[in-house]
Amino acid sequence: MNLNKSYKSQLFTKLAVSIALSCSLTTVAIASNEAKTTQAQAPVNGTATVPVKILVDQTNPYNMIKGAAEQTFARFANEKDAIKTNPNILKDIVREELMPYVNYTYSAFKVIGPQLSKTTDEERREFVPVFYEYLITSYAQVFTLYDNQEVQFERAKPIEAQRIIAVNTVVVMPGRDNIDVAFKVRLDKNTGQWQAFDMVAEGISLLDSKQAEIGGIIRQKGLPYVTELLKNKSERDIVFKNDGDNNVGTAFETND
């Protein structure tokens, strides 16, 4: 076995995902170039809204990625001690800083993939809010892997008429091969704002991999089964794992 290749594979799964999601999924809007306050609305009826400061330009995908990353990492650093005591605080950070600006409905349908036409409207309406909660727990878990690595951001390019753009970044690993991560963002033509929906680390798409995994379960047992499965996983506590833990990628597993 090529140890360097194996190490890099595990590292990008643990590290690039944690950094990529914290960068790409932290998209915060700006209006009239002024900092304002909006309300982050969760998809479940009865869920309290959370005030979110609007600091980052969501009208430009490149500025969005860079600015959002800086904001998210700053909060992570400010609450680091409290997080060590209570890792579930990471769920609050994800809910407040990331999820209001993720197109989680689009991501949910992408994960269902070709099986979408075989599901009912009611099944999909039940799946989306559960997938939302599952993402919160998943992203909060990978946040435990961030260790202040440097991330280099791609310079802005002309956007023209594109609605989906991959923003490239590099995770700098001193003494080892750097890790290439691309963030997929999509323009909402109604609002004119960009929203994150996927990441590609070392050529592997998170949504594509989850689609392949969940799609098989949907074919065999149906979408309601997957909905219940993800609901149970979303209720798990966040835990810090040792660096030597070989169980990489557990934050995104859907079968035990």
C-alpha positions as CSV (number, residue, x, y, z in Angstrom):
1,M,0.0,0.0,0.0
2,N,1.2,3.5,-0.8
3,L,1.2,5.0,2.7
4,N,1.4,8.5,1.4
5,K,-1.6,8.0,-0.8
6,S,-3.5,6.3,2.0
7,Y,-2.6,9.1,4.4
8,K,-3.7,11.8,2.0
9,S,-6.9,10.0,1.3
10,Q,-7.8,9.8,5.0
11,L,-6.6,13.4,5.5
12,F,-8.7,14.9,2.8
13,T,-11.7,13.0,4.1
14,K,-11.2,14.3,7.6
15,L,-9.6,17.7,7.0
16,A,-10.7,18.9,3.6
17,V,-14.3,18.1,4.4
18,S,-14.2,20.0,7.7
19,I,-12.5,23.0,6.1
20,A,-14.5,22.9,2.9
21,L,-17.8,22.7,4.5
22,S,-17.0,25.5,6.9
23,C,-15.9,27.6,4.0
24,S,-18.4,26.8,1.4
25,L,-21.5,26.6,3.5
26,T,-21.0,29.8,5.4
27,T,-22.6,32.1,2.9
28,V,-23.9,35.4,4.4
29,A,-25.7,38.1,2.4
30,I,-25.0,41.8,2.0
31,A,-27.5,44.5,1.1
32,S,-26.6,48.0,-0.1
33,N,-23.0,47.4,1.1
34,E,-24.2,47.8,4.7
35,A,-24.1,45.4,7.6
36,K,-27.7,44.6,8.5
37,T,-29.5,41.9,10.4
38,T,-31.7,39.2,9.0
39,Q,-33.5,36.2,10.4
40,A,-32.3,32.6,9.8
41,Q,-35.4,30.6,9.2
42,A,-35.3,26.8,9.8
43,P,-37.5,24.7,7.7
44,V,-39.4,23.1,10.6
45,N,-42.6,24.8,11.8
46,G,-42.3,26.1,15.3
47,T,-38.5,26.4,15.2
48,A,-37.3,29.8,16.5
49,T,-35.5,32.1,14.1
50,V,-31.9,33.1,14.9
51,P,-30.6,36.6,14.2
52,V,-27.7,36.5,11.7
53,K,-25.4,39.4,11.0
54,I,-25.0,40.1,7.3
55,L,-21.3,40.7,6.7
56,V,-20.3,38.9,3.5
57,D,-21.0,39.7,-0.1
58,Q,-23.3,36.9,-1.4
59,T,-23.6,38.5,-4.8
60,N,-20.1,37.3,-5.8
61,P,-19.2,33.6,-5.2
62,Y,-15.5,34.3,-4.8
63,N,-16.0,37.0,-2.2
64,M,-18.6,34.9,-0.5
65,I,-16.3,31.9,0.0
66,K,-13.4,34.0,1.4
67,G,-15.4,36.3,3.5
68,A,-17.6,33.6,5.0
69,A,-14.6,31.4,5.8
70,E,-13.0,34.2,7.8
71,Q,-16.2,35.0,9.7
72,T,-16.8,31.3,10.6
73,F,-13.3,30.6,11.7
74,A,-13.3,33.7,13.8
75,R,-16.4,32.5,15.7
76,F,-14.9,29.0,16.0
77,A,-11.8,30.5,17.6
78,N,-13.8,32.8,19.9
79,E,-15.8,29.9,21.3
80,K,-13.1,27.3,21.2
81,D,-12.9,26.8,25.0
82,A,-16.6,26.5,25.4
83,I,-16.8,24.1,22.5
84,K,-14.2,21.8,24.1
85,T,-16.4,21.6,27.2
86,N,-19.6,21.2,25.2
87,P,-19.1,20.1,21.6
88,N,-22.8,20.4,20.8
89,I,-22.2,24.2,20.7
90,L,-20.9,23.4,17.2
91,K,-24.5,22.6,16.2
92,D,-25.5,26.1,17.3
93,I,-22.7,27.6,15.2
94,V,-23.7,25.6,12.2
95,R,-27.3,26.4,12.5
96,E,-26.7,30.1,13.0
97,E,-23.8,30.7,10.7
98,L,-24.0,28.1,7.9
99,M,-27.5,26.7,7.3
100,P,-29.4,29.9,6.7
101,Y,-27.3,30.3,3.5
102,V,-27.2,26.7,2.2
103,N,-29.6,25.6,-0.5
104,Y,-30.3,22.5,1.5
105,T,-33.5,21.7,-0.5
106,Y,-31.5,21.6,-3.7
107,S,-28.9,19.5,-2.0
108,A,-31.5,17.1,-0.6
109,F,-33.0,16.6,-4.0
110,K,-29.6,16.1,-5.5
111,V,-28.8,13.4,-2.9
112,I,-32.1,11.6,-3.7
113,G,-31.0,11.7,-7.3
114,P,-32.6,9.4,-10.0
115,Q,-34.9,8.1,-7.3
116,L,-36.6,11.5,-7.0
117,S,-39.3,10.6,-9.5
118,K,-40.1,7.5,-7.5
119,T,-40.9,9.4,-4.4
120,T,-44.1,11.2,-3.5
121,D,-44.5,14.9,-2.7
122,E,-45.3,14.1,0.9
123,E,-42.2,11.9,1.3
124,R,-40.0,14.7,-0.1
125,R,-41.6,17.3,2.2
126,E,-40.8,15.0,5.2
127,F,-37.3,14.3,4.0
128,V,-36.1,17.9,3.4
129,P,-36.3,19.1,7.1
130,V,-34.8,15.9,8.3
131,F,-31.9,16.2,5.8
132,Y,-31.5,19.8,7.1
133,E,-31.0,18.6,10.7
134,Y,-28.8,15.8,9.5
135,L,-26.5,18.3,7.7
136,I,-26.3,20.4,10.9
137,T,-25.0,17.4,12.9
138,S,-22.7,16.3,10.1
139,Y,-21.1,19.7,9.6
140,A,-20.8,20.2,13.4
141,Q,-19.0,16.9,13.6
142,V,-16.5,17.7,10.9
143,F,-15.9,21.1,12.5
144,T,-14.1,19.1,15.4
145,L,-11.4,18.3,12.9
146,Y,-10.4,21.9,12.0
147,D,-7.0,22.7,13.4
148,N,-6.2,26.2,12.1
149,Q,-4.9,25.1,8.7
150,E,-4.2,27.7,6.1
151,V,-6.6,27.9,3.2
152,Q,-5.7,29.7,-0.1
153,F,-8.6,31.1,-2.1
154,E,-8.9,31.4,-5.9
155,R,-8.9,34.9,-7.3
156,A,-12.2,36.1,-8.6
157,K,-12.9,35.4,-12.3
158,P,-15.5,36.8,-14.7
159,I,-18.8,35.1,-14.0
160,E,-20.7,36.1,-17.2
161,A,-24.0,34.1,-17.5
162,Q,-23.0,31.1,-15.4
163,R,-25.4,29.9,-12.7
164,I,-23.2,27.2,-11.2
165,I,-19.5,27.9,-10.4
166,A,-16.8,25.9,-8.7
167,V,-14.6,28.1,-6.5
168,N,-11.2,26.5,-6.1
169,T,-9.1,26.6,-2.9
170,V,-6.0,24.9,-1.6
171,V,-5.6,23.5,2.0
172,V,-1.9,24.1,2.8
173,M,-0.3,21.1,4.5
174,P,3.3,21.9,5.6
175,G,5.6,19.0,4.8
176,R,2.9,17.1,3.0
177,D,0.9,17.4,-0.3
178,N,-1.6,20.2,-0.3
179,I,-5.2,19.3,-0.7
180,D,-7.4,20.7,-3.5
181,V,-10.9,21.6,-2.6
182,A,-13.6,23.1,-4.9
183,F,-16.8,24.6,-3.6
184,K,-19.9,24.4,-5.8
185,V,-22.2,27.4,-5.5
186,R,-25.4,28.1,-7.4
187,L,-27.0,31.4,-8.3
188,D,-30.6,31.9,-7.3
189,K,-32.0,33.8,-10.3
190,N,-34.8,35.2,-8.2
191,T,-32.7,36.8,-5.5
192,G,-29.4,37.3,-7.4
193,Q,-27.5,35.6,-4.5
194,W,-25.2,32.7,-4.6
195,Q,-25.8,29.6,-2.3
196,A,-23.5,26.7,-1.6
197,F,-24.7,23.2,-2.3
198,D,-21.7,20.9,-2.7
199,M,-18.0,20.5,-2.3
200,V,-15.4,18.5,-4.2
201,A,-12.3,17.4,-2.4
202,E,-9.5,15.8,-4.4
203,G,-12.0,15.2,-7.2
204,I,-14.6,13.6,-5.0
205,S,-18.1,15.2,-4.7
206,L,-19.7,15.0,-1.4
207,L,-23.2,15.0,-2.8
208,D,-22.4,12.4,-5.5
209,S,-21.0,10.1,-2.9
210,K,-24.0,10.5,-0.7
211,Q,-26.3,10.0,-3.7
212,A,-24.7,6.7,-4.5
213,E,-25.0,5.6,-0.9
214,I,-28.5,6.8,-0.1
215,G,-29.9,6.0,-3.6
216,G,-29.3,2.3,-3.0
217,I,-31.1,2.4,0.3
218,I,-34.0,4.3,-1.2
219,R,-34.3,1.7,-4.0
220,Q,-34.4,-1.1,-1.5
221,K,-36.4,0.4,1.4
222,G,-37.9,3.7,0.2
223,L,-37.3,7.3,1.1
224,P,-39.3,7.2,4.4
225,Y,-36.8,4.6,5.7
226,V,-33.9,6.9,4.9
227,T,-35.7,9.8,6.4
228,E,-36.1,7.9,9.7
229,L,-32.5,6.8,9.5
230,L,-31.1,10.3,9.1
231,K,-33.4,11.6,11.8
232,N,-31.8,9.2,14.3
233,K,-28.3,10.2,13.2
234,S,-29.1,14.0,13.4
235,E,-29.9,13.5,17.2
236,R,-26.4,12.3,18.0
237,D,-24.1,14.3,20.2
238,I,-21.0,15.9,18.7
239,V,-17.8,14.3,19.9
240,F,-14.1,15.0,19.5
241,K,-12.1,12.0,18.2
242,N,-8.4,11.3,18.5
243,D,-6.2,12.1,15.6
244,G,-5.4,8.4,15.3
245,D,-9.0,7.4,14.9
246,N,-9.2,5.4,11.6
247,N,-12.9,5.7,11.4
248,V,-12.7,8.6,8.9
249,G,-15.8,10.0,7.3
250,T,-18.1,8.9,10.1
251,A,-19.9,12.2,10.2
252,F,-21.4,11.4,6.8
253,E,-22.2,7.7,7.1
254,T,-25.8,6.7,6.7
255,N,-25.6,3.0,7.5
256,D,-24.2,1.5,10.7
